[in-house]
C-alpha cells in the first residue's frame, strides 16, 4: 500500500510581474508525476484560478506523512528551477 500526495507551485508575491527566463527542470526521484503551467517568456501573474498555478507535483510514500514530505520537497525543487529575469 502506498499513499499519494499532490501539491502545487505558486509564485511568491515578490515575483509577480517578473518574466520567466528559463525552467531548469530537475525531476526528483520521489515524484512520479509533475507538470508545468508556465514556460520561458511568460510573465508571472497572481493566481486567480486553478490553471494559473505555476505547476503541480504528485509524490508517493509508504505513509501519508512521507508522501506529504516528498511532495513538498518536489514543489520546493520545482520553484527553485524557475529562472526569472
Phi and psi in radians as a Rosetta constraint file:
Dihedral C 1 N 2 CA 2 C 2 CIRCULARHARMONIC -2.219 0.35
Dihedral N 2 CA 2 C 2 N 3 CIRCULARHARMONIC 2.695 0.35
Dihedral C 2 N 3 CA 3 C 3 CIRCULARHARMONIC -1.892 0.35
Dihedral N 3 CA 3 C 3 N 4 CIRCULARHARMONIC 2.625 0.35
Dihedral C 3 N 4 CA 4 C 4 CIRCULARHARMONIC -2.143 0.35
Dihedral N 4 CA 4 C 4 N 5 CIRCULARHARMONIC 2.469 0.35
Dihedral C 4 N 5 CA 5 C 5 CIRCULARHARMONIC -2.341 0.35
Dihedral N 5 CA 5 C 5 N 6 CIRCULARHARMONIC 2.402 0.35
Dihedral C 5 N 6 CA 6 C 6 CIRCULARHARMONIC -2.024 0.35
Dihedral N 6 CA 6 C 6 N 7 CIRCULARHARMONIC 2.366 0.35
Dihedral C 6 N 7 CA 7 C 7 CIRCULARHARMONIC -2.422 0.35
Dihedral N 7 CA 7 C 7 N 8 CIRCULARHARMONIC 2.837 0.35
Dihedral C 7 N 8 CA 8 C 8 CIRCULARHARMONIC -2.137 0.35
Dihedral N 8 CA 8 C 8 N 9 CIRCULARHARMONIC 2.679 0.35
Dihedral C 8 N 9 CA 9 C 9 CIRCULARHARMONIC -1.741 0.35
Dihedral N 9 CA 9 C 9 N 10 CIRCULARHARMONIC 2.176 0.35
Dihedral C 9 N 10 CA 10 C 10 CIRCULARHARMONIC -2.074 0.35
Dihedral N 10 CA 10 C 10 N 11 CIRCULARHARMONIC 2.604 0.35
Dihedral C 10 N 11 CA 11 C 11 CIRCULARHARMONIC -1.290 0.35
Dihedral N 11 CA 11 C 11 N 12 CIRCULARHARMONIC 2.566 0.35
Dihedral C 11 N 12 CA 12 C 12 CIRCULARHARMONIC -1.344 0.35
Dihedral N 12 CA 12 C 12 N 13 CIRCULARHARMONIC 2.715 0.35
Dihedral C 12 N 13 CA 13 C 13 CIRCULARHARMONIC -0.992 0.35
Dihedral N 13 CA 13 C 13 N 14 CIRCULARHARMONIC -0.693 0.35
Dihedral C 13 N 14 CA 14 C 14 CIRCULARHARMONIC -1.241 0.35
Dihedral N 14 CA 14 C 14 N 15 CIRCULARHARMONIC -0.259 0.35
Dihedral C 14 N 15 CA 15 C 15 CIRCULARHARMONIC -1.622 0.35
Dihedral N 15 CA 15 C 15 N 16 CIRCULARHARMONIC -0.174 0.35
Dihedral C 15 N 16 CA 16 C 16 CIRCULARHARMONIC -1.034 0.35
Dihedral N 16 CA 16 C 16 N 17 CIRCULARHARMONIC 2.294 0.35
Dihedral C 16 N 17 CA 17 C 17 CIRCULARHARMONIC 1.628 0.35
Dihedral N 17 CA 17 C 17 N 18 CIRCULARHARMONIC -0.161 0.35
Dihedral C 17 N 18 CA 18 C 18 CIRCULARHARMONIC -1.536 0.35
Dihedral N 18 CA 18 C 18 N 19 CIRCULARHARMONIC 2.685 0.35
Dihedral C 18 N 19 CA 19 C 19 CIRCULARHARMONIC -1.630 0.35
Dihedral N 19 CA 19 C 19 N 20 CIRCULARHARMONIC 2.449 0.35
Dihedral C 19 N 20 CA 20 C 20 CIRCULARHARMONIC -1.380 0.35
Dihedral N 20 CA 20 C 20 N 21 CIRCULARHARMONIC 2.072 0.35
Dihedral C 20 N 21 CA 21 C 21 CIRCULARHARMONIC -1.469 0.35
Dihedral N 21 CA 21 C 21 N 22 CIRCULARHARMONIC -0.682 0.35
Dihedral C 21 N 22 CA 22 C 22 CIRCULARHARMONIC -2.910 0.35
Dihedral N 22 CA 22 C 22 N 23 CIRCULARHARMONIC 2.854 0.35
Dihedral C 22 N 23 CA 23 C 23 CIRCULARHARMONIC -2.171 0.35
Dihedral N 23 CA 23 C 23 N 24 CIRCULARHARMONIC 2.022 0.35
Dihedral C 23 N 24 CA 24 C 24 CIRCULARHARMONIC -1.637 0.35
Dihedral N 24 CA 24 C 24 N 25 CIRCULARHARMONIC 1.449 0.35
Dihedral C 24 N 25 CA 25 C 25 CIRCULARHARMONIC -1.275 0.35
Dihedral N 25 CA 25 C 25 N 26 CIRCULARHARMONIC 2.079 0.35
Dihedral C 25 N 26 CA 26 C 26 CIRCULARHARMONIC -2.104 0.35
Dihedral N 26 CA 26 C 26 N 27 CIRCULARHARMONIC 1.986 0.35
Dihedral C 26 N 27 CA 27 C 27 CIRCULARHARMONIC -1.531 0.35
Dihedral N 27 CA 27 C 27 N 28 CIRCULARHARMONIC 1.946 0.35
Dihedral C 27 N 28 CA 28 C 28 CIRCULARHARMONIC -1.272 0.35
Dihedral N 28 CA 28 C 28 N 29 CIRCULARHARMONIC 2.666 0.35
Dihedral C 28 N 29 CA 29 C 29 CIRCULARHARMONIC -1.124 0.35
Dihedral N 29 CA 29 C 29 N 30 CIRCULARHARMONIC -0.424 0.35
Dihedral C 29 N 30 CA 30 C 30 CIRCULARHARMONIC -1.375 0.35
Dihedral N 30 CA 30 C 30 N 31 CIRCULARHARMONIC -0.162 0.35
Dihedral C 30 N 31 CA 31 C 31 CIRCULARHARMONIC -1.717 0.35
Dihedral N 31 CA 31 C 31 N 32 CIRCULARHARMONIC 2.195 0.35
Dihedral C 31 N 32 CA 32 C 32 CIRCULARHARMONIC -1.760 0.35
Dihedral N 32 CA 32 C 32 N 33 CIRCULARHARMONIC -0.081 0.35
Dihedral C 32 N 33 CA 33 C 33 CIRCULARHARMONIC -2.806 0.35
Dihedral N 33 CA 33 C 33 N 34 CIRCULARHARMONIC 2.309 0.35
Dihedral C 33 N 34 CA 34 C 34 CIRCULARHARMONIC -2.668 0.35
Dihedral N 34 CA 34 C 34 N 35 CIRCULARHARMONIC 2.627 0.35
Dihedral C 34 N 35 CA 35 C 35 CIRCULARHARMONIC -2.387 0.35
Dihedral N 35 CA 35 C 35 N 36 CIRCULARHARMONIC 2.721 0.35
Dihedral C 35 N 36 CA 36 C 36 CIRCULARHARMONIC -1.944 0.35
Dihedral N 36 CA 36 C 36 N 37 CIRCULARHARMONIC 2.488 0.35
Dihedral C 36 N 37 CA 37 C 37 CIRCULARHARMONIC -1.889 0.35
Dihedral N 37 CA 37 C 37 N 38 CIRCULARHARMONIC 0.125 0.35
Dihedral C 37 N 38 CA 38 C 38 CIRCULARHARMONIC -2.223 0.35
Dihedral N 38 CA 38 C 38 N 39 CIRCULARHARMONIC 2.896 0.35
Dihedral C 38 N 39 CA 39 C 39 CIRCULARHARMONIC -2.621 0.35
Dihedral N 39 CA 39 C 39 N 40 CIRCULARHARMONIC 2.952 0.35
Dihedral C 39 N 40 CA 40 C 40 CIRCULARHARMONIC -0.958 0.35
Dihedral N 40 CA 40 C 40 N 41 CIRCULARHARMONIC 2.360 0.35
Dihedral C 40 N 41 CA 41 C 41 CIRCULARHARMONIC 1.759 0.35
Dihedral N 41 CA 41 C 41 N 42 CIRCULARHARMONIC -0.329 0.35
Dihedral C 41 N 42 CA 42 C 42 CIRCULARHARMONIC -1.226 0.35
Dihedral N 42 CA 42 C 42 N 43 CIRCULARHARMONIC 2.601 0.35
Dihedral C 42 N 43 CA 43 C 43 CIRCULARHARMONIC -1.727 0.35
Dihedral N 43 CA 43 C 43 N 44 CIRCULARHARMONIC 2.267 0.35
Dihedral C 43 N 44 CA 44 C 44 CIRCULARHARMONIC -1.265 0.35
Dihedral N 44 CA 44 C 44 N 45 CIRCULARHARMONIC 2.236 0.35
Dihedral C 44 N 45 CA 45 C 45 CIRCULARHARMONIC -2.041 0.35
Dihedral N 45 CA 45 C 45 N 46 CIRCULARHARMONIC 2.822 0.35
Dihedral C 45 N 46 CA 46 C 46 CIRCULARHARMONIC -1.076 0.35
Dihedral N 46 CA 46 C 46 N 47 CIRCULARHARMONIC 2.558 0.35
Dihedral C 46 N 47 CA 47 C 47 CIRCULARHARMONIC -1.438 0.35
Dihedral N 47 CA 47 C 47 N 48 CIRCULARHARMONIC 2.031 0.35
Dihedral C 47 N 48 CA 48 C 48 CIRCULARHARMONIC -2.078 0.35
Dihedral N 48 CA 48 C 48 N 49 CIRCULARHARMONIC -0.084 0.35
Dihedral C 48 N 49 CA 49 C 49 CIRCULARHARMONIC -2.748 0.35
Dihedral N 49 CA 49 C 49 N 50 CIRCULARHARMONIC 2.922 0.35
Dihedral C 49 N 50 CA 50 C 50 CIRCULARHARMONIC -0.986 0.35
Dihedral N 50 CA 50 C 50 N 51 CIRCULARHARMONIC -0.785 0.35
Dihedral C 50 N 51 CA 51 C 51 CIRCULARHARMONIC -1.172 0.35
Dihedral N 51 CA 51 C 51 N 52 CIRCULARHARMONIC -0.243 0.35
Dihedral C 51 N 52 CA 52 C 52 CIRCULARHARMONIC -1.419 0.35
Dihedral N 52 CA 52 C 52 N 53 CIRCULARHARMONIC -0.141 0.35
Dihedral C 52 N 53 CA 53 C 53 CIRCULARHARMONIC -1.126 0.35
Dihedral N 53 CA 53 C 53 N 54 CIRCULARHARMONIC 2.670 0.35
Dihedral C 53 N 54 CA 54 C 54 CIRCULARHARMONIC -1.265 0.35
Dihedral N 54 CA 54 C 54 N 55 CIRCULARHARMONIC -0.529 0.35
Dihedral C 54 N 55 CA 55 C 55 CIRCULARHARMONIC 3.138 0.35
Dihedral N 55 CA 55 C 55 N 56 CIRCULARHARMONIC -3.134 0.35
Dihedral C 55 N 56 CA 56 C 56 CIRCULARHARMONIC -2.508 0.35
Dihedral N 56 CA 56 C 56 N 57 CIRCULARHARMONIC 2.746 0.35
Dihedral C 56 N 57 CA 57 C 57 CIRCULARHARMONIC -2.437 0.35
Dihedral N 57 CA 57 C 57 N 58 CIRCULARHARMONIC 2.497 0.35
Dihedral C 57 N 58 CA 58 C 58 CIRCULARHARMONIC -2.093 0.35
Dihedral N 58 CA 58 C 58 N 59 CIRCULARHARMONIC 2.345 0.35
Dihedral C 58 N 59 CA 59 C 59 CIRCULARHARMONIC -2.335 0.35
Dihedral N 59 CA 59 C 59 N 60 CIRCULARHARMONIC 2.692 0.35
Dihedral C 59 N 60 CA 60 C 60 CIRCULARHARMONIC -2.023 0.35
Dihedral N 60 CA 60 C 60 N 61 CIRCULARHARMONIC 2.754 0.35
Dihedral C 60 N 61 CA 61 C 61 CIRCULARHARMONIC -2.777 0.35
Dihedral N 61 CA 61 C 61 N 62 CIRCULARHARMONIC 2.906 0.35
Dihedral C 61 N 62 CA 62 C 62 CIRCULARHARMONIC -1.335 0.35
Dihedral N 62 CA 62 C 62 N 63 CIRCULARHARMONIC -0.343 0.35
Dihedral C 62 N 63 CA 63 C 63 CIRCULARHARMONIC -2.327 0.35
Dihedral N 63 CA 63 C 63 N 64 CIRCULARHARMONIC 2.807 0.35
Dihedral C 63 N 64 CA 64 C 64 CIRCULARHARMONIC -1.016 0.35
Dihedral N 64 CA 64 C 64 N 65 CIRCULARHARMONIC -0.698 0.35
Dihedral C 64 N 65 CA 65 C 65 CIRCULARHARMONIC -1.129 0.35
Dihedral N 65 CA 65 C 65 N 66 CIRCULARHARMONIC -0.685 0.35
Dihedral C 65 N 66 CA 66 C 66 CIRCULARHARMONIC -1.174 0.35
Dihedral N 66 CA 66 C 66 N 67 CIRCULARHARMONIC -0.742 0.35
Dihedral C 66 N 67 CA 67 C 67 CIRCULARHARMONIC -1.087 0.35
Dihedral N 67 CA 67 C 67 N 68 CIRCULARHARMONIC -0.753 0.35
Dihedral C 67 N 68 CA 68 C 68 CIRCULARHARMONIC -1.080 0.35
Dihedral N 68 CA 68 C 68 N 69 CIRCULARHARMONIC -0.827 0.35
Dihedral C 68 N 69 CA 69 C 69 CIRCULARHARMONIC -1.046 0.35
Dihedral N 69 CA 69 C 69 N 70 CIRCULARHARMONIC -0.752 0.35
Dihedral C 69 N 70 CA 70 C 70 CIRCULARHARMONIC -1.159 0.35
Dihedral N 70 CA 70 C 70 N 71 CIRCULARHARMONIC -0.740 0.35
Dihedral C 70 N 71 CA 71 C 71 CIRCULARHARMONIC -1.100 0.35
Dihedral N 71 CA 71 C 71 N 72 CIRCULARHARMONIC -0.725 0.35
Dihedral C 71 N 72 CA 72 C 72 CIRCULARHARMONIC -1.134 0.35
Dihedral N 72 CA 72 C 72 N 73 CIRCULARHARMONIC -0.641 0.35
Dihedral C 72 N 73 CA 73 C 73 CIRCULARHARMONIC -1.164 0.35
Dihedral N 73 CA 73 C 73 N 74 CIRCULARHARMONIC -0.714 0.35
Dihedral C 73 N 74 CA 74 C 74 CIRCULARHARMONIC -1.046 0.35
Dihedral N 74 CA 74 C 74 N 75 CIRCULARHARMONIC -0.762 0.35
Dihedral C 74 N 75 CA 75 C 75 CIRCULARHARMONIC -1.101 0.35
Dihedral N 75 CA 75 C 75 N 76 CIRCULARHARMONIC -0.737 0.35
Dihedral C 75 N 76 CA 76 C 76 CIRCULARHARMONIC -1.080 0.35
Dihedral N 76 CA 76 C 76 N 77 CIRCULARHARMONIC -0.747 0.35
Dihedral C 76 N 77 CA 77 C 77 CIRCULARHARMONIC -1.125 0.35
Dihedral N 77 CA 77 C 77 N 78 CIRCULARHARMONIC -0.711 0.35
Dihedral C 77 N 78 CA 78 C 78 CIRCULARHARMONIC -1.117 0.35
Dihedral N 78 CA 78 C 78 N 79 CIRCULARHARMONIC -0.800 0.35
Dihedral C 78 N 79 CA 79 C 79 CIRCULARHARMONIC -1.059 0.35
Dihedral N 79 CA 79 C 79 N 80 CIRCULARHARMONIC -0.683 0.35
Dihedral C 79 N 80 CA 80 C 80 CIRCULARHARMONIC -1.211 0.35
Dihedral N 80 CA 80 C 80 N 81 CIRCULARHARMONIC -0.320 0.35
Dihedral C 80 N 81 CA 81 C 81 CIRCULARHARMONIC -1.382 0.35
Dihedral N 81 CA 81 C 81 N 82 CIRCULARHARMONIC -0.212 0.35
Dihedral C 81 N 82 CA 82 C 82 CIRCULARHARMONIC -1.491 0.35
Dihedral N 82 CA 82 C 82 N 83 CIRCULARHARMONIC 2.089 0.35
Dihedral C 82 N 83 CA 83 C 83 CIRCULARHARMONIC -1.752 0.35
Dihedral N 83 CA 83 C 83 N 84 CIRCULARHARMONIC 2.130 0.35
Dihedral C 83 N 84 CA 84 C 84 CIRCULARHARMONIC -1.869 0.35
Dihedral N 84 CA 84 C 84 N 85 CIRCULARHARMONIC 2.618 0.35
